[in-house]
Amino acid sequence: MTWTKDLADSLNAPESGLKLVIGQLSAYPLMVLYRSLFAGNSSRGLHHAYLALTGLFMSYWAIGSDAVFHSSLCVAITWLTLKVTTWSSVSNTCS
């Protein structure tokens, strides 16, 4: 058994719900770490890599591989849409 399963059983709660709450609450210490490590001195690529990797890891841990696939697919489709179209055509469509 994992520690989350043991904790969920002791709280009489589903493990998936507990993992979701822990995943959401972990954002606070992760952002404190982010601010202390990358406070204006690092490259943008390092900022993006930290945020992407921690987000992917936490979504995989809390929800599973389906969340990582779904999120990655949505980001890729959005990026491709913005690359193919121009900003003016997107703004005309949205307004």
C-alpha positions in Angstrom: 0.0 0.0 0.0 1.1 3.5 -0.6 1.1 6.3 2.0 -1.8 8.0 0.2 -3.9 4.8 0.4 -3.1 4.4 4.1 -4.0 8.0 4.8 -7.2 7.8 2.8 -8.2 4.7 4.6 -7.6 6.3 8.0 -9.6 9.4 6.9 -12.3 7.2 5.4 -12.0 9.0 2.1 -11.3 7.9 -1.5 -7.7 7.9 -2.4 -8.3 9.7 -5.7 -10.0 12.6 -3.8 -7.1 12.8 -1.3 -4.5 12.9 -4.1 -6.4 15.7 -5.8 -6.5 17.8 -2.7 -2.8 17.1 -1.9 -1.9 17.9 -5.5 -3.8 21.2 -5.3 -2.2 22.2 -1.9 1.3 21.2 -3.1 1.1 24.2 -5.5 1.9 26.5 -2.6 5.3 25.0 -1.5 6.2 24.5 -5.2 5.6 28.2 -5.9 7.7 29.2 -2.9 10.5 27.0 -4.3 10.0 28.5 -7.7 10.2 32.1 -6.4 13.3 31.3 -4.3 15.2 29.5 -7.2 14.1 31.6 -10.2 13.6 35.1 -8.7 14.4 37.1 -11.9 17.9 35.6 -12.4 17.2 32.6 -14.7 16.4 32.3 -18.3 12.8 32.1 -19.5 13.4 28.6 -20.8 14.3 27.4 -17.3 11.2 29.1 -15.9 9.0 27.4 -18.5 10.7 24.0 -18.0 10.2 24.1 -14.2 6.5 25.0 -14.5 5.9 22.5 -17.3 7.6 19.6 -15.5 6.1 20.2 -12.1 2.7 20.6 -13.7 3.0 17.4 -15.7 4.4 15.5 -12.7 1.7 16.6 -10.3 -1.1 15.9 -12.8 0.3 12.5 -13.5 0.6 11.7 -9.7 -2.9 13.1 -8.8 -4.9 12.0 -11.8 -2.8 9.6 -14.0 -1.5 9.3 -17.5 -4.9 10.3 -19.0 -4.5 13.8 -17.6 -1.0 14.2 -19.0 -2.1 13.0 -22.4 -5.2 15.2 -22.4 -3.3 18.3 -21.2 -0.5 17.8 -23.7 -2.9 17.3 -26.5 -4.8 20.5 -25.6 -1.6 22.6 -25.4 -0.4 21.2 -28.7 -3.7 21.9 -30.5 -3.9 25.4 -29.1 -0.3 26.2 -30.1 -0.8 24.8 -33.6 -4.0 26.9 -33.9 -2.2 30.0 -32.9 0.7 29.3 -35.3 -1.5 28.5 -38.3 -3.9 31.5 -37.8 -3.0 35.1 -37.3 -3.9 37.0 -34.1 -6.3 39.2 -36.1 -8.3 36.2 -37.4 -8.5 34.7 -33.9 -9.6 38.0 -32.3 -12.2 38.4 -35.1 -13.5 34.9 -34.4 -13.7 35.4 -30.7 -15.4 38.8 -30.8 
